[in-house]
Amino acid sequence: MIVHNEFQPNGQTWEERATLDGLNSVLDPSNISIKNNLIDIIHKAAIQNVLKGKKIDNILDFGCGTGRVANLLANFGNNYYGIDITPEMVSAAKKYISQPRRHFFCFDGKTIPVEINNMDIIVSVLVLQHFKKVSDLKDIAKEFLRVSSNNGICVYIEQVGKKRDEKKFIDAFNEAGFTLCELKTVRRGRSISSWLASKINNQESTKWITVLKMLNNIEVNFPPLTETYEEKIFVFKRIDKYCLK
């Protein structure tokens, strides 16, 4: 079982971050620029491109935080389920997102609290990287399999680089019973678009955000100028033979 303290980020705890305004609660907690806005738009566009055109009944947001992508995901499925290990995050999500068919639950770090073989899509954004032990990552991948419907899909965005090898994410999900369908870079940490975003005040977001998004789309198609981490979207499909009865 995951120990809650092992799941905490560096700096402020998740409990403390849950009290912050807007995107600061789940992205950079000290941000006063448009960087968080840019990251949010990039993540949502990448998820939307994967889910577009798919028929979805139930969709799970693993590590939902304060519900950053809840409304986006709910537009693709009949029922949205958001789970998080931090009760304060779940309380904030329930407070700010109260539309029908949006359900939020606390997660104990071990067992996903939804029915077996019921989730058509599982989405997770910058969450799995906090599973510091490979054994814990493998266990949660098995949980994803347990609650996935036949031919279910897992879509997650994670930071990879020198300290976080993308292979460990791929191996964990392959071992659990998924096959990798897509792997694509959506953003780089040390890039011109990220640097510019960090210098622009929130008040000027409308003016700059479209330009920076276009610049980011160009940057991810070329080798990075300096060594940096990358944010990649992983798309896995459940292998039919693993469908549990």
Phi, psi and chi 1 to 4 in degrees:
 res  aa     phi    psi   chi1   chi2   chi3   chi4
   1 MET       -  141.0  177.8  173.9  176.3      -
   2 ILE   -69.7  130.7  -49.7  -79.0      -      -
   3 VAL   -84.2  131.1  178.2      -      -      -
   4 HIS   -54.6  -41.2 -167.5   95.8      -      -
   5 ASN   -64.1  -30.0  -73.4  -21.3      -      -
   6 GLU   -72.6  -18.7  -67.6 -179.0   -1.9      -
   7 PHE   -90.1   -6.9 -162.4   76.0      -      -
   8 GLN   -72.1  147.7  -65.9  -72.6    1.0      -
   9 PRO   -80.2  173.7   32.6  -35.8      -      -
  10 ASN   -71.9  148.7  -64.6  -34.6      -      -
  11 GLY    82.8 -135.8      -      -      -      -
  12 GLN   -62.8  143.4  -69.1  175.4  -70.4      -
  13 THR   -74.7  166.4   65.4      -      -      -
  14 TRP   -63.2  -34.6  -69.0  123.9      -      -
  15 GLU   -61.7  -41.9  -69.0   82.5   -1.6      -
  16 GLU   -69.4  -40.6  -68.0  168.9  -28.4      -
  17 ARG   -66.3  -28.7  -66.6 -171.8 -175.3 -164.4
  18 ALA   -61.2  -20.8      -      -      -      -
  19 THR   -88.3   -7.9   65.6      -      -      -
  20 LEU   -78.4  160.3  -59.0  178.3      -      -
  21 ASP   -81.9  145.4  -67.3  -29.1      -      -
  22 GLY    52.9 -137.3      -      -      -      -
  23 LEU   -71.3  -16.7  -62.8  172.2      -      -
  24 ASN   -62.3  -23.6  -73.2   35.4      -      -
  25 SER   -69.2  -28.4   61.4      -      -      -
  26 VAL  -123.0  -10.0  -70.8      -      -      -
  27 LEU  -113.8 -128.1  -66.6  175.2      -      -
  28 ASP   -79.2  113.0 -177.2  -11.2      -      -
  29 PRO   -68.7  -20.1   24.7  -33.9      -      -
  30 SER  -101.3    7.1   60.1      -      -      -
  31 ASN   -69.6  134.0  178.3   70.0      -      -
  32 ILE  -126.2    7.1   57.8  172.4      -      -
  33 SER  -103.3 -166.9   68.1      -      -      -
  34 ILE   -94.5   11.6   64.6  169.8      -      -
  35 LYS   -58.5  -47.9 -175.0  179.9   73.0  172.1
  36 ASN   -61.2  -38.7  -79.5   -8.5      -      -
  37 ASN   -62.1  -42.4  -58.6   73.7      -      -
  38 LEU   -64.4  -46.6  177.9   63.6      -      -
  39 ILE   -59.7  -43.8  -66.0  170.6      -      -
  40 ASP   -59.9  -45.8 -177.3   56.4      -      -
  41 ILE   -65.6  -40.8  -72.9  171.9      -      -
  42 ILE   -63.4  -46.1  -69.4  170.0      -      -
  43 HIS   -60.6  -47.7  -71.8  171.0      -      -
  44 LYS   -65.7  -38.1  -72.3  176.6  177.8  175.1
  45 ALA   -64.4  -40.2      -      -      -      -
  46 ALA   -65.2  -42.4      -      -      -      -
  47 ILE   -66.2  -43.6  -66.6  167.8      -      -
  48 GLN   -61.0  -38.3 -167.1  161.7    0.9      -
  49 ASN   -64.0  -34.3  -75.1  -21.4      -      -
  50 VAL   -75.3  -42.1  171.9      -      -      -
  51 LEU   -82.5  -18.2  -59.9 -173.9      -      -
  52 LYS   -54.7  127.2 -172.5  166.8   50.5 -179.8
  53 GLY    85.7   -5.0      -      -      -      -
  54 LYS   -86.2  143.1  -71.9 -176.9  169.1   56.7
  55 LYS   -89.1  118.4  -67.4 -179.3   65.3  176.3
  56 ILE  -130.5  131.6  -57.7  166.9      -      -
  57 ASP   -96.4  -59.8 -170.5   14.9      -      -
  58 ASN  -115.8  133.9  -61.4  -45.8      -      -
  59 ILE  -130.1  132.7 -169.3  163.0      -      -
  60 LEU  -110.8  130.2  173.5   66.2      -      -
  61 ASP  -105.0  100.2 -175.9    1.3      -      -
  62 PHE   -86.3  116.0 -178.8   79.3      -      -
  63 GLY    79.6   54.0      -      -      -      -
  64 CYS   -70.4  -17.8   64.3      -      -      -
  65 GLY    58.8 -133.7      -      -      -      -
  66 THR   -88.7   14.6   54.8      -      -      -
  67 GLY    89.5   34.1      -      -      -      -
  68 ARG   -56.3  -43.3  173.9  164.4   76.1  100.9
  69 VAL  -108.1   13.5  -62.6      -      -      -
  70 ALA   -60.0  -50.9      -      -      -      -
  71 ASN   -66.1  -37.1  -72.7  -28.4      -      -
  72 LEU   -60.7  -50.3  170.1   67.9      -      -
  73 LEU   -66.2  -37.6  -61.9 -176.5      -      -
  74 ALA   -62.9  -26.0      -      -      -      -
  75 ASN   -68.8  -17.6  -71.8  -27.2      -      -
  76 PHE   -99.7  -15.0  -72.2   95.4      -      -
  77 GLY  -131.2  158.2      -      -      -      -
  78 ASN   -69.4  -34.0  -70.0  -31.1      -      -
  79 ASN  -134.1  129.9  -64.7  -71.3      -      -
  80 TYR  -107.5  134.2  163.3   92.1      -      -
  81 TYR  -125.2  120.3  -61.8   86.2      -      -
  82 GLY  -111.7  129.5      -      -      -      -
  83 ILE  -128.1  148.5   66.9  169.3      -      -
  84 ASP  -152.2  151.9 -159.2  -81.9      -      -
  85 ILE   -79.7  -15.0 -158.8  168.0      -      -
  86 THR  -104.6  112.3  -52.5      -      -      -
  87 PRO   -55.7  -35.3  -25.6   34.8      -      -
  88 GLU   -64.5  -35.9  -69.6   82.4   -3.6      -
  89 MET   -66.3  -44.6  -72.0  -76.6 -173.6      -
  90 VAL   -62.3  -41.2  174.1      -      -      -
  91 SER   -62.6  -41.5  -65.3      -      -      -
  92 ALA   -64.9  -40.9      -      -      -      -
  93 ALA   -63.5  -43.1      -      -      -      -
  94 LYS   -63.5  -33.5  -73.2 -179.8  177.8  178.5
  95 LYS   -71.1  -42.9  178.6  180.0  177.4 -178.6
  96 TYR   -92.8  -19.9  -66.0  113.7      -      -
  97 ILE  -127.1   97.3  -59.1  174.1      -      -
  98 SER  -119.2   14.1   57.7      -      -      -
  99 GLN   -66.3  159.7  -68.0   92.7  -29.5      -
 100 PRO   -60.2  153.9  -21.8   32.5      -      -
 101 ARG    67.4   16.8  -60.6 -177.5  -64.6  104.9
 102 ARG  -112.5  116.0  -73.8  134.6  171.1   94.8
 103 HIS  -120.0  132.8  -44.8  -78.5      -      -
 104 PHE  -122.7  137.2  -66.6   94.4      -      -
 105 PHE  -139.0  154.2  -56.5   97.3      -      -
 106 CYS   -83.6  146.6  -78.2      -      -      -
 107 PHE  -113.6  132.5  170.2   56.8      -      -
 108 ASP   -84.6    3.0   65.5    3.1      -      -
 109 GLY    89.0   -0.4      -      -      -      -
 110 LYS  -133.1  -55.4 -178.4  178.8  179.8 -179.7
 111 THR  -112.5  122.9  -55.4      -      -      -
 112 ILE   -72.7  122.7  -64.4  176.1      -      -
 113 PRO   -82.8   55.5   32.3  -35.8      -      -
 114 VAL  -135.2  168.0  -63.1      -      -      -
 115 GLU   -69.3  152.0  -67.0 -178.5   13.8      -
 116 ILE   -64.2  141.7 -171.5  171.8      -      -
 117 ASN    54.7   37.3  -62.8  145.1      -      -
 118 ASN  -115.6  -17.9 -159.5   37.6      -      -
 119 MET   -95.7  118.4  -65.9  -65.2  121.1      -
 120 ASP   -74.8  -36.1  -57.4  -57.3      -      -
 121 ILE  -134.1  134.9  -56.6  -73.0      -      -
 122 ILE  -118.8  125.8  -59.1  175.9      -      -
 123 VAL  -118.6  139.2  176.0      -      -      -
 124 SER  -145.8  133.5 -174.7      -      -      -
 125 VAL  -126.1  114.8 -176.1      -      -      -
 126 LEU    54.4   41.6  -56.5 -175.3      -      -
 127 VAL  -115.6  -46.8  173.9      -      -      -
 128 LEU   -62.5  -25.0  -62.1  178.8      -      -
 129 GLN   -65.1  -16.8   62.8 -163.3   40.0      -
 130 HIS   -83.8   -5.8  -64.3  -70.9      -      -
 131 PHE   -83.6   93.2  -73.5   71.7      -      -
 132 LYS   -72.6  -28.8  -61.4  177.4  177.1   66.0
 133 LYS   -92.9  134.6  -63.9  178.3 -178.3  177.1
 134 VAL   -60.1  -36.3  172.8      -      -      -
 135 SER   -63.6  -37.1   58.3      -      -      -
 136 ASP   -69.2  -38.1  -70.6  -25.5      -      -
 137 LEU   -64.1  -41.3 -178.3   61.4      -      -
 138 LYS   -65.5  -38.2  -71.2 -178.0  177.0 -179.1
 139 ASP   -64.5  -41.1  -74.0  -16.4      -      -
 140 ILE   -72.9  -31.5 -155.1   59.7      -      -
 141 ALA   -62.1  -38.2      -      -      -      -
 142 LYS   -66.6  -35.5  -68.2  174.5 -175.4  175.6
 143 GLU   -65.7  -40.1  -90.1  -64.0  -75.6      -
 144 PHE   -58.0  -42.8  -81.7   24.3      -      -
 145 LEU   -63.6  -43.0 -176.2   80.7      -      -
 146 ARG   -60.3  -38.4 -175.3 -176.5   67.2   82.5
 147 VAL   -95.8   -6.2  -58.3      -      -      -
 148 SER   -75.8  143.5  -67.8      -      -      -
 149 SER   -74.8  167.7   63.1      -      -      -
 150 ASN   -59.4  131.7 -168.1   18.8      -      -
 151 ASN    66.7   20.5  -63.1  -41.0      -      -
 152 GLY   -63.2  155.8      -      -      -      -
 153 ILE  -121.9  138.5  -66.3  173.8      -      -
 154 CYS  -110.0  129.7  -67.6      -      -      -
 155 VAL  -126.4  117.7 -179.6      -      -      -
 156 TYR  -141.6  149.8   58.3   82.1      -      -
 157 ILE  -112.4  127.8  -63.9  173.9      -      -
 158 GLU  -139.0  154.8  -68.6  -61.7  -28.9      -
 159 GLN   -83.8  129.4  -69.5 -178.9   -4.8      -
 160 VAL  -129.7  158.0  -61.0      -      -      -
 161 GLY   166.4 -149.6      -      -      -      -
 162 LYS   -62.6  -39.7 -161.5  169.8 -176.3  178.5
 163 LYS   -90.3  -21.1  -66.7 -176.4  178.8  179.4
 164 ARG  -127.5  100.9  -63.1 -169.2 -176.9  104.8
 165 ASP   -79.2  127.2 -176.1    1.5      -      -
 166 GLU   -61.1  -25.3   66.9 -173.5   47.3      -
 167 LYS   -60.7  -33.7 -172.0  175.7 -177.8  -64.0
 168 LYS   -68.0  -33.4   77.9  171.2 -174.8  178.2
 169 PHE   -68.8  -44.2  -64.6  111.2      -      -
 170 ILE   -64.5  -46.1  -64.0  170.9      -      -
 171 ASP   -61.5  -41.9  -71.9  -11.1      -      -
 172 ALA   -61.7  -42.3      -      -      -      -
 173 PHE   -79.3  -32.5  -83.0   76.5      -      -
 174 ASN   -63.3  -44.0  -77.6  -14.6      -      -
 175 GLU   -63.5  -34.7 -174.9  177.3  -46.1      -
 176 ALA   -71.1  -30.3      -      -      -      -
 177 GLY   129.4   23.2      -      -      -      -
 178 PHE  -113.2  157.3  -67.5   92.9      -      -
 179 THR  -121.0  139.3 -176.0      -      -      -
 180 LEU   -75.6  126.0 -177.2   66.6      -      -
 181 CYS  -104.6  -30.5  -58.4      -      -      -
 182 GLU  -154.3  141.8 -177.4  179.1  -15.1      -
 183 LEU  -143.8  117.8  178.3   60.7      -      -
 184 LYS  -144.5  138.0 -178.2  179.9  178.6 -178.8
 185 THR   -76.4  131.1  -60.6      -      -      -
 186 VAL  -112.1  -17.8  -62.2      -      -      -
 187 ARG  -166.0  150.0  175.8 -179.7  169.1  -91.3
 188 ARG  -118.3  146.3  -70.5 -162.9  178.2   95.6
 189 GLY   -67.5  -54.6      -      -      -      -
 190 ARG   -98.5   82.5  -65.9 -172.7 -177.9   92.6
 191 SER  -131.9  166.4   61.4      -      -      -
 192 ILE   -65.1  -41.8  -64.4  172.5      -      -
 193 SER   -63.2  -41.3   58.2      -      -      -
 194 SER   -66.8  -41.3  -65.9      -      -      -
 195 TRP   -63.5  -46.3  179.5   80.6      -      -
 196 LEU   -62.6  -41.6  -75.1  172.6      -      -
 197 ALA   -60.1  -36.2      -      -      -      -
 198 SER   -71.8  -13.3   68.9      -      -      -
 199 LYS  -100.3   -6.9  -58.0  -60.8  179.5 -177.2
 200 ILE  -104.6  127.5  -58.6  170.7      -      -
 201 ASN   -68.2  151.0 -171.5  -80.5      -      -
 202 ASN   -54.1  -30.1  -98.6  -37.0      -      -
 203 GLN   -64.0  -21.6  -56.7  -61.4  -38.3      -
 204 GLU  -105.7   19.1  -56.2  175.2   68.0      -
 205 SER   -62.3  -42.9   59.5      -      -      -
 206 THR   -60.8  -37.4  -55.2      -      -      -
 207 LYS   -69.1  -35.5  179.0  179.8  177.1 -178.7
 208 TRP  -107.0  -23.8  -77.3   98.1      -      -
 209 ILE   -62.3  -39.2 -153.4   74.3      -      -
 210 THR   -65.3  -41.4  -57.9      -      -      -
 211 VAL   -63.0  -44.9  174.2      -      -      -
 212 LEU   -67.7  -35.2  -66.1  175.9      -      -
 213 LYS   -64.4  -42.9 -178.5 -175.6  174.3 -175.8
 214 MET   -63.3  -40.5  -68.9  174.5   60.4      -
 215 LEU   -63.9  -42.0  178.7   57.4      -      -
 216 ASN   -61.2  -41.7  173.2   78.2      -      -
 217 ASN   -61.6  -31.5  -69.7  -19.0      -      -
 218 ILE   -75.0  -45.1  -65.8  170.5      -      -
 219 GLU   -60.8  -38.9  -70.7  173.1  -35.0      -
 220 VAL   -71.2  -10.8  -64.3      -      -      -
 221 ASN   -92.8    2.1  -70.8  -50.9      -      -
 222 PHE  -129.0  155.9  -65.8   92.9      -      -
 223 PRO   -58.4  144.4  -21.9   32.7      -      -
 224 PRO   -66.5  149.5   23.6  -33.1      -      -
 225 LEU   -71.8  -34.7  -62.4  174.5      -      -
 226 THR  -134.1  162.8   58.9      -      -      -
 227 GLU   -63.3  130.4 -175.8  176.4  -36.7      -
 228 THR  -157.2  171.1 -177.7      -      -      -
 229 TYR   -86.3  159.1   69.1   85.8      -      -
 230 GLU  -124.5  148.7  -64.6 -177.2  -31.2      -
 231 GLU  -102.6  119.7  -69.9  179.4   -6.6      -
 232 LYS  -118.5  147.9  -67.5 -167.0  174.9 -174.4
 233 ILE  -100.4  127.9 -171.5  164.7      -      -
 234 PHE  -107.6  133.6  -62.0   72.1      -      -
 235 VAL  -124.2  118.0 -178.1      -      -      -
 236 PHE  -117.1  144.5  -74.3   88.4      -      -
 237 LYS  -115.3  139.5 -177.0  178.2  179.3 -179.5
 238 ARG   -69.8  135.1  179.1 -172.6  178.6  124.5
 239 ILE   -78.5  129.7  -58.6  172.0      -      -
 240 ASP   -51.8  -40.3  -70.4   -5.6      -      -
 241 LYS   -64.1  -14.9   69.6  178.2 -178.0  179.0
 242 TYR   -90.7    1.6  -72.7   94.9      -      -
 243 CYS   -61.6  120.8 -175.5      -      -      -
 244 LEU   -84.9  151.4  -55.6  176.1      -      -
 245 LYS  -113.7      -  -57.7  -64.1 -176.3 -177.5
